Structure formats: C-alpha cells, structure tokens
Amino acid sequence: MKKTFSTNGRLLSQVFSSYNDTFDALCELINNSIQAKSKEIKIEVDLVDDDAPSPDPFTEYRIIDDGDGVSQSEFDKKILEIATDAKDGKGIGRFSAFQIGSTVIINTTAYDNFTRKYTNSSVTLDAKLLTKEDISKYNIDFISTEVEIKSKKTFYKIIIKDFWDEAEKEKYPKKKLSSKLIPGNLEEAIFLKYSSYIVTEKIAFFTNNKKIAKEDFLLGEPENKNFIFTFSDDSTEQVSLEFVNYKGKKKKIILSYMVENNGIKTSAYEDDMNLDYPEDNSWVVYIDCDYFNSKADIFRNLSLDGLDEDLANLKKQVKNTVREFIKNKHKDYYLFVEKLENDKYYPYQSSSQPSTTIYTFNHLAYFIEEDYSLLRNNVDTRKIIYPLLDKAMSNGDILGILESIISLDDEKIKLFKELLGKSDLSEVIKFTSEVANKQRFLDFLHEIIYGNIGKYLKERKQLHKIVEKHLWLFGEEYSDTPVFFSDKSLKNSLDELHKKYFEYKLSKDDDNLIEIKQKEIADIADLIIYNDKRLPNDKHEIMIVELKSPKVKISQKELNQVIRYKHDIETLAKFSKSNTKYKIILVSSDISSLGKSAFNKNDGWPPTLFIRSDNPDIEIHVMVWSDIISDIRQHLKYLSNYLETKDVDVKQEFKNQYPELDISNLKIPIKKDNK
C-alpha cells in the first residue's frame, strides 16, 4: 500500500535539527513514549565492532515502548501528518529521530477502535526525500496487517539508521552524535533526565536489556526545600527544589529547571554549579515553579542572565539555597576551610588561583586535619606540609605526596583517589599550571623580540634553542613535540634552497630592510628549524621554520622567493612527494604593507596561510611575532579565563629554563611588560 504525507504548512526540515543536541532529540522520543502510557521503555544500541572502521560508535539505534501504539486507521493522522500539534503523544516529536539519523523505521502494534482488531503497521522514512519542497508527492510503502493477540500487547518501535555524515554535521552541528547516546554514558543521562519515574518505579527503563535501577545511582532518599520568590510586580510564587544525591561519573552539581511538556515534567534548562564540598558524589537539583512554564522558550534556547530580570534574580536565589543546603550537609568542613583560609601558612592568601586548585588543596588539608589535627592544635609542621601539597598539585604528584610523605589511612587515600577520578582535578590543575607557564613564556618571548633583550640575542646561538622547545607557538598540534629530524640528505637539500633563495642583500628599495645601528645585531643571520612529525595513515610532515634576522622585514621580495622555494620542492626529484607534507613558515618581527597586500585570502584558510598546493601537499605560512604572541594569549585567555600569574623576572626565567646558554654579557634588567 502507498501513502503520502500531508502538512499544515511548517517546514519539516526545521524540525530535523531543532533540539539542543541529539540526546535531547532522543528524549523527545522517550517523552512520546511516556505520553503513550508506557510502563517499559527499552533502548537498544548496536555498537560498531572494534575492528570495523567507522566515524560513529554505533550502527543502529532502537527505542521500543509498551504503550498504546498507533493503529492502522490513525496512522495517517498521527504519523504522516507533518507538524501537527498533537497533545496525546506521537506528535511532531516523532521526527526528532531525524536529528540523529537519516533513515527512520516505525513499527507499531495497536488496537484499532475503527475495525475493533489489533493491527501491526510499519513504514520506512528517508529524511533526504522528506526535505524536498513538495513532499506530498513522496510515495511511502506502508505495510499493515491484522494480528491475533490474546492478551493486550501493544508497542511502538523506532529504528534509527544511517547516521549523518561529517559534511552534514558540519553544516548542522546539532546533528552531531552526543556522547550521552553511548551505552556507559546513556544510563546516567537517562537517570538524570527521568529520575522521578525511575525512583518511584512508575516506568522501567532498559538499555540493551539491562534495567536502569535506582540502586545503581541513588544515594539516600531525595530531599526537598521550598522558598517563596517575590517578583518585580510584587507577586509571589513558591519555588520547589528536590535534591537528589547520586553516583555519577564526574563530581558535579546540576541545577535542572523543569517545565511542563504535554503533561510531562522535563528539564528545559540545565546549569552547572561550581561549589566546594568534600565528597566524590554528585547532586542534581530539580527546580520547579509555575512561572517557568511561561518562560519555557527562554529556558530552552538561551541562558537566563540578562534576558529577564526576575529569572536572573530567581536563579541567584536558587543558587543561594543550594549553597546553604550543601554547607549544612558539611558544617565541619566549611568551618575548617574558614579557619584554613585565615591561617598564615595557607598558600593562596596573596595569590589568585583557579577555584579547582583551591578546592583540591582544601580537600587534602581537610583529610590531613582529620588524622593529624595540624590546624586545630597549631602544629608548626603545617608550614612545610601546606607548601609541599601546593607544589605537588602543580606538578601532578598529589597521590605521591599522600601515599609516601603523609601517611593517611587507606580509606582517606581511596576517598581522594575517587575524588580525583570523578573530577579530573589532577589533570585540570596540571592544565592550569601549563597555561600559566605558557603565559609567562609569551611575556619572556615578547621581551626577546621587541624589548631590550631582542637587540642583543643572536638568533643562531640562542633564540632557535628557545623556539625548538616551544613548537606549540606554531600550533597546538605541536605541543609536547620535540624537534626531530634525522634525514641528513633532505636537510642538506633544504639548506641549499635557503642559500639559493634567501641569501641576498636587503635594500630600502625592496622595503625589506629594518635599519639597525649596532653591527653585532645587523650581522645576525637567518635561523632555520627543521622538524619531521609523523601523521596518521603513514604520512609525515616536514616543517621548515625560517626565523628571519632582526633586520629583515618580510616584503614582496621574500614572498616571491618563497614561491620559487615551493616550486623547487614541487619539481625536483630529490624532494619526496609520496606521503609527505611540507609546511614552510616564515617568521619575522615585521611585514611590509606591500607584503600584506600580497595575501590573496580564500574562505576557510587560516589567517597565516599565504599559499598552498594539494599535489604535492605544500603550505606556506607567513607570521609576525607580535601576531603569534597576541593570538596565543587570546587562546589561553579563552581556555583558562585568563589565569592570574605572578610577575616573573624575564632574565631569571631565561637562566632557569636555558642554563646552557651564555647571557652573562647582558647587562640590561628586564621586567614583565604589564599590558
């Protein structure tokens, strides 16, 4: 039998990526099952074989419920009528499946009130055909048969296949498969979304035939708090908070703002709360208020702050209530922290550190205090223990300190190991330390290039040794990448190219000369760094970094020469083309206006890319030190919310990091440039 779609005028394609992510799209299908009076909802996932190459973690996704199903006589209205506002389940939400994959198979058994018989109906839908302008011409193969059922056994099954390819995901990022869809993550995500049904056992949820049991997550019984909120118009409403303590993969506090959705309470907006407390378990707080339903669109699409003054103030009061609740749970800990922060040996009194670092230190100090009472008894050894802990956290050896220097009991060690595992605190602290080190290095580098030291360093003797240790300056993909280049024959060939194209006399006419009065500075030559980096699929990248002399301004002439340099690599047989990428980087302290105008930008090219070719694979980048430093500073600021770092004497930093270099002749004092 053939069937066609009918529509009330909304564009179906907009529905295909209308949810925040693919997990929310799955939840819309689950909501439909709940509305259809289901008592069991099963999610079955066919995972990709370990040895099968695939960009996706699974090959098929199935959602099966034991609800009322859809009968043959209602199939057109409930399934094939597009963009309906149906309130009784199986409304527009059924098309949320297309946000996950492009092929959807619906199979359902239901009692047909018209024929007074049970029917099984199935249909296969292709999203690529459904998005055409006139979908009423799209004929669908519809199969429906009568079935004999002695006892009522209705169901509704959705099968999702053919997940979207990378091009479609790039175009519509909301179609990217959420990590919450993967078994192992899915169970916790379902518990958090539908805990009221799981805890009360109103509905049983299964993933790959395993029940999501409340005992697997719930710790103790949920607790409730209420407060009355006064709005700007002096009206009041009760705000209800339900606190659920659960065993989560990561320690966190989730604030979940609930709204009414066709008779189902669902989370419309979630907010993580950063709060210090000495346990490795997590909390989810469900916040309910009649007022939220009138603001559901704001909750679903945008942050609360700045959009509605009442909602912003209510959000603050919610956080204050949660903070008070958590503090009351851990009164001893918070009294200890208050005393700790005022202790003269507390390492963070005069410095700004990320909250994660401070929280971790506080937890460690609290565990130690329970066994040794350092603070309570005013034990002087804390002047050694506290700085030692701080140092251990910065170099990632927290557990080593716990196990070998401070002999905490096994339970304390186990507790803190769990805390680190759930929160990734050790990695976060190490990351923030690395970010701070990079920020200090950028200050140091800026002084070398543009400050007084830059006028005295000789690139070949000193600057190249610095840059070789920090290849991340040219991209995060080079982080922790030591310089490696073993092909002497290739190095000799590249050296010849440098001599051929870059050893010429600079001139004012070419606008490539920066006049430097000191002869020793003017005599500094260009520096070359070669690096061989292994890439996936047995490819490797040859990176050639030309650090131009302080007297060189990159101009049209340098750009013309590097094009000839590239041409020789393309045409000469001695340069391997097989599975090899060449990345040539010119770096100088300045570039002429004519040189800047020579850049012919293509959409999608990074700003430093001057020219490229695909066969062979060659890229030429032109960079100015000030742009490199500025761009990385912005990147670090984004990553770490600009960690506050203490002033560092740059010359001392140089001595500490590069003791093998002789800078004894440098007499000029260096201070951090406070920008």
SVG drawing of the C-alpha trace seen along z (x, -y; Angstrom):
<svg xmlns="http://www.w3.org/2000/svg" viewBox="-15 -53 95 68">
<polyline fill="none" stroke="black" stroke-width="0.4" points="0.0,0.0 1.2,-3.5 0.7,-6.5 1.7,-10.2 2.4,-13.0 0.1,-15.9 1.3,-19.1 -0.2,-22.1 2.5,-24.3 5.5,-24.2 8.9,-23.3 9.8,-19.8 13.5,-20.4 13.5,-22.8 12.3,-20.0 15.2,-17.8 17.7,-19.8 15.5,-21.8 16.7,-20.2 19.8,-21.3 21.6,-18.1 20.9,-14.5 20.4,-13.4 17.6,-15.9 16.2,-14.6 16.2,-11.1 14.5,-12.4 11.7,-13.8 11.1,-10.2 11.1,-9.0 8.6,-11.7 6.3,-10.5 6.5,-7.0 5.6,-8.3 2.6,-10.2 1.5,-7.0 1.2,-5.4 4.2,-3.2 5.4,-1.2 8.6,0.0 10.9,-1.9 13.8,0.0 16.7,-1.5 18.8,0.9 22.1,-0.1 24.1,1.9 27.7,0.9 30.4,0.8 32.8,3.7 36.2,2.7 38.0,3.7 35.4,2.0 36.4,-1.5 33.5,-3.8 33.2,-7.5 30.2,-6.6 30.2,-4.5 27.1,-2.5 25.3,-1.3 21.6,-1.3 19.5,-2.8 16.2,-1.4 13.6,-2.9 10.8,-0.4 7.9,-1.1 4.9,0.9 2.5,-2.0 -0.7,-2.2 0.9,-2.2 -0.6,-3.7 -3.4,-1.8 -3.8,-1.5 -6.8,-3.9 -4.9,-6.6 -1.6,-6.1 -2.2,-8.9 -3.1,-11.5 -0.6,-10.5 2.4,-9.7 2.0,-11.1 0.5,-14.5 3.5,-16.8 4.0,-19.4 0.9,-18.5 0.3,-20.0 -1.0,-16.7 -1.1,-16.6 -1.7,-12.8 1.8,-11.5 3.4,-10.8 3.1,-14.4 5.8,-16.4 8.4,-14.9 8.5,-11.7 10.5,-13.5 13.2,-14.3 14.6,-10.9 15.8,-12.5 18.2,-14.8 20.1,-11.5 19.9,-9.6 18.6,-10.0 16.6,-6.7 13.8,-6.0 11.7,-2.8 8.5,-2.9 6.9,0.4 3.9,0.5 1.1,2.7 -2.1,1.2 -5.8,1.8 -7.9,0.2 -11.1,-1.2 -12.5,-1.5 -12.0,2.1 -12.1,3.4 -9.0,5.5 -5.3,5.3 -3.1,4.2 0.7,4.1 1.9,1.3 5.3,0.3 6.9,-2.3 10.4,-3.4 11.1,-7.1 14.1,-8.8 14.9,-12.3 16.6,-13.2 13.4,-12.7 11.2,-14.3 13.0,-17.6 12.1,-18.2 9.7,-21.1 6.6,-19.1 6.7,-16.1 3.1,-15.2 4.4,-13.6 6.6,-11.3 5.0,-7.8 5.7,-5.7 5.5,-1.9 3.1,-1.3 2.6,2.3 -0.3,3.1 -1.7,6.5 -4.2,7.8 -2.6,9.6 -4.0,12.1 -3.3,11.1 -5.0,13.0 -3.8,10.5 -3.1,6.9 0.4,6.5 0.8,3.2 4.1,1.5 5.8,-1.3 9.3,-0.9 11.5,-3.4 14.7,-2.2 17.2,-4.9 20.0,-4.1 22.3,-5.9 23.7,-8.5 24.6,-11.8 27.9,-12.2 30.6,-14.7 29.6,-17.2 26.0,-17.3 27.3,-17.6 29.5,-20.5 26.6,-22.2 24.2,-21.4 26.2,-20.9 23.1,-19.9 23.2,-16.6 26.5,-15.5 26.0,-12.4 26.1,-13.2 28.4,-11.2 25.4,-10.7 23.9,-8.3 26.7,-5.8 26.0,-2.9 28.1,-3.6 27.1,-7.2 23.5,-6.7 22.4,-5.1 23.4,-8.1 22.0,-10.6 18.6,-8.8 18.6,-8.6 19.2,-12.3 16.5,-13.1 13.8,-10.8 14.8,-10.1 11.3,-10.8 10.0,-7.9 12.9,-5.6 13.0,-6.4 9.2,-5.9 9.4,-2.9 6.5,-4.3 8.4,-3.4 11.1,-0.9 14.0,-1.9 16.3,0.6 19.5,0.1 20.5,3.2 18.2,5.3 19.7,4.1 17.4,2.3 18.4,-1.2 17.9,-0.6 17.6,-3.3 20.1,-1.4 22.8,-1.9 22.7,-5.7 20.5,-6.9 22.2,-7.7 19.7,-8.0 16.3,-9.5 15.6,-12.7 15.3,-15.8 13.1,-18.8 13.4,-22.6 11.0,-25.4 11.1,-29.2 8.8,-32.0 10.1,-34.2 8.8,-37.8 8.7,-39.1 9.3,-42.7 5.5,-43.3 5.3,-42.1 3.5,-38.9 4.9,-35.7 5.3,-32.1 6.6,-29.0 9.8,-27.6 10.4,-23.9 13.8,-22.2 14.3,-18.5 17.9,-17.4 18.9,-14.0 22.3,-12.7 23.7,-10.2 26.7,-8.2 28.0,-10.0 31.0,-9.5 32.1,-13.1 31.6,-15.0 29.3,-17.9 26.1,-19.8 23.5,-20.1 20.6,-22.6 17.8,-21.4 14.9,-23.8 11.7,-21.9 8.8,-22.9 5.5,-21.2 5.6,-19.5 2.3,-17.9 1.7,-16.6 5.4,-15.6 7.8,-17.5 11.0,-17.8 14.2,-19.7 14.2,-22.8 17.5,-24.3 20.5,-23.0 23.1,-24.9 26.3,-23.5 27.1,-25.0 30.8,-25.2 30.7,-24.5 33.3,-23.1 32.3,-20.1 34.3,-17.1 32.7,-14.1 33.0,-12.4 29.3,-12.0 27.2,-14.3 23.9,-16.2 21.1,-17.1 18.7,-19.7 15.3,-19.8 13.8,-23.3 10.0,-23.6 7.9,-26.8 4.7,-27.5 6.3,-30.7 8.8,-28.7 6.2,-27.4 5.6,-30.9 9.3,-31.3 9.9,-27.9 11.4,-29.2 14.0,-31.3 15.0,-28.3 15.3,-26.0 17.3,-28.3 19.3,-30.8 20.9,-31.5 18.8,-33.2 21.1,-36.0 20.3,-39.4 17.1,-38.2 14.6,-38.5 15.4,-40.3 13.0,-38.2 14.5,-34.9 18.1,-36.2 17.2,-37.1 15.4,-33.8 18.4,-31.9 20.6,-33.7 18.2,-32.7 18.2,-29.1 22.0,-29.0 22.0,-30.6 19.5,-27.9 21.6,-25.1 24.8,-26.6 23.1,-26.7 21.9,-23.1 25.3,-21.8 27.0,-23.8 24.6,-22.4 25.5,-18.9 29.2,-19.6 29.3,-22.0 32.6,-20.7 34.3,-21.0 33.2,-24.6 34.2,-25.7 37.6,-24.1 38.0,-25.9 37.1,-29.2 39.9,-28.7 42.3,-27.4 41.9,-30.4 42.9,-32.7 45.9,-30.6 49.3,-32.3 50.6,-29.2 47.7,-29.0 49.4,-29.2 46.7,-31.2 46.2,-34.3 48.1,-36.7 47.7,-35.0 44.8,-34.3 44.4,-30.6 41.7,-28.7 38.9,-27.5 39.7,-23.9 43.2,-24.3 41.9,-25.9 39.2,-23.3 41.6,-20.4 44.0,-21.9 41.2,-22.4 40.1,-18.8 43.6,-17.5 44.2,-19.7 40.8,-18.6 41.7,-14.9 45.0,-15.5 43.4,-17.5 41.1,-14.7 44.1,-12.4 46.7,-14.9 44.8,-18.0 47.5,-20.3 45.4,-23.4 43.3,-22.6 46.5,-22.0 48.5,-24.7 51.2,-22.2 54.2,-24.0 54.8,-21.3 51.9,-22.7 54.4,-25.4 56.1,-22.5 53.1,-20.4 50.9,-23.1 53.5,-24.4 54.5,-20.8 50.9,-20.0 50.7,-23.1 53.9,-22.2 52.7,-18.6 49.5,-19.7 51.3,-21.9 53.5,-19.1 50.8,-16.4 52.2,-14.3 49.3,-14.7 48.9,-11.0 52.6,-10.5 52.6,-13.1 49.5,-11.4 51.0,-7.9 54.7,-8.4 55.1,-11.6 51.8,-12.0 50.7,-8.6 47.0,-8.9 45.0,-5.8 43.9,-3.6 40.3,-4.9 41.4,-8.5 43.7,-7.6 40.8,-5.7 38.4,-8.6 40.8,-11.1 41.6,-8.9 37.9,-8.6 37.6,-12.3 40.4,-12.8 38.9,-10.2 35.4,-11.7 36.5,-15.3 39.6,-15.1 41.1,-17.5 44.6,-16.4 44.5,-16.9 42.8,-20.3 45.4,-21.5 48.2,-20.3 46.5,-22.0 46.2,-25.4 49.8,-25.2 50.8,-24.6 48.7,-27.5 50.3,-29.8 53.8,-28.6 52.8,-29.4 51.7,-32.9 54.9,-33.6 56.9,-32.3 55.0,-34.6 56.0,-37.6 59.5,-36.3 59.4,-35.9 58.0,-39.3 61.0,-40.8 63.4,-38.9 61.8,-40.0 60.6,-43.5 62.2,-44.5 65.8,-45.3 67.0,-41.6 65.8,-41.2 68.5,-43.7 71.3,-41.6 70.4,-38.0 71.9,-36.2 69.2,-34.0 71.5,-31.2 73.1,-30.9 70.1,-31.4 66.7,-32.1 66.5,-29.0 67.2,-26.9 64.3,-28.6 61.9,-28.2 62.8,-24.5 61.4,-23.8 58.2,-25.6 56.9,-24.4 53.4,-25.0 53.9,-28.6 53.1,-27.3 50.0,-25.3 48.6,-23.3 49.3,-20.1 53.0,-20.6 52.5,-20.7 54.9,-18.2 56.6,-17.6 60.4,-17.6 62.3,-18.7 63.2,-15.6 64.9,-15.5 67.1,-12.5 67.2,-12.8 70.6,-14.5 70.3,-14.3 67.0,-16.1 68.4,-18.7 71.3,-19.4 68.8,-19.8 66.7,-22.3 69.8,-24.2 70.7,-24.6 67.2,-26.0 67.7,-28.5 71.0,-29.7 69.6,-29.8 66.6,-31.9 67.2,-33.8 70.8,-34.8 70.7,-38.2 71.3,-41.8 68.5,-43.6 67.6,-47.1 65.3,-50.1 64.0,-49.8 62.6,-46.4 61.2,-47.6 62.6,-44.6 65.3,-46.2 65.0,-47.3 67.8,-49.7 69.8,-48.6 72.7,-50.7 74.5,-48.1 76.7,-46.0 76.5,-42.9 72.7,-42.9 72.8,-43.6 75.2,-40.7 72.7,-38.1 71.7,-35.7 68.5,-33.8 67.8,-30.7 66.2,-27.5 64.4,-24.9 63.6,-21.5 61.1,-19.1 59.7,-15.8 56.3,-15.0 54.5,-11.7 50.9,-12.0 48.1,-9.4 48.0,-7.0 51.8,-6.6 52.2,-10.2 54.7,-12.6 55.1,-16.4 58.3,-18.2 58.1,-21.6 60.7,-24.3 60.7,-27.3 62.6,-30.3 63.3,-32.7 64.3,-35.8 67.1,-38.0 66.0,-41.1 67.0,-43.3 64.6,-41.5 61.1,-42.9 59.1,-40.4 58.2,-42.1 57.0,-41.2 60.5,-40.0 60.6,-37.4 57.1,-36.2 58.3,-35.8 61.3,-33.9 59.4,-31.5 57.1,-30.8 60.2,-29.8 61.3,-27.7 58.0,-25.9 58.3,-25.4 61.6,-23.6 60.1,-21.2 57.3,-20.5 59.5,-19.9 62.9,-18.5 63.0,-14.7 65.2,-14.8 62.3,-16.0 60.0,-13.1 56.3,-13.7 54.9,-10.3 53.0,-10.5 54.8,-13.8 53.5,-17.2 55.8,-20.3 54.9,-23.1 57.1,-26.2 56.8,-29.0 58.4,-32.4 58.6,-34.4 59.8,-37.9 59.2,-40.9 57.5,-42.9 56.0,-42.7 55.8,-45.5 52.4,-47.0 53.1,-45.7 53.8,-42.2 50.5,-42.3 48.6,-43.3 50.0,-40.2 47.9,-37.9 45.1,-36.6 42.8,-35.1 40.5,-32.2 37.5,-31.3 38.3,-28.8 42.1,-29.4 43.8,-30.2 45.0,-33.9 48.7,-33.0 48.4,-30.8 50.0,-32.6 49.7,-29.9 49.2,-26.1 49.0,-23.3 47.5,-19.8 49.7,-17.8 52.2,-17.7 50.9,-18.8 52.7,-22.1 51.7,-25.0 53.5,-28.3 52.6,-30.4 53.8,-33.9 53.8,-35.0 54.8,-38.1 56.0,-37.5 53.6,-40.1 50.6,-38.3 51.8,-34.9 52.1,-36.2 48.8,-38.1 46.8,-35.2 48.1,-32.6 47.4,-35.0 43.8,-35.3 43.6,-31.5 44.9,-31.0 42.6,-33.6 39.6,-31.7 40.8,-28.4 41.5,-29.5 39.6,-32.7 43.0,-34.3 44.7,-32.8 46.3,-35.4 50.1,-34.8 52.7,-36.5 55.3,-38.8 58.4,-37.0 61.8,-38.5 62.3,-37.5 66.1,-37.3 65.9,-35.0 63.3,-32.9 65.8,-32.7 68.5,-31.5 66.2,-28.9 64.9,-27.5 68.1,-27.7 71.1,-27.3 73.3,-26.1 73.1,-29.5 75.5,-32.3 73.8,-35.6 76.5,-36.9 77.2,-39.9 73.6,-41.1 73.5,-43.9 70.0,-45.3 67.5,-44.5 64.2,-43.0 60.8,-43.4 57.5,-41.9 55.6,-44.1 52.3,-44.8 49.9,-45.2"/>
</svg>
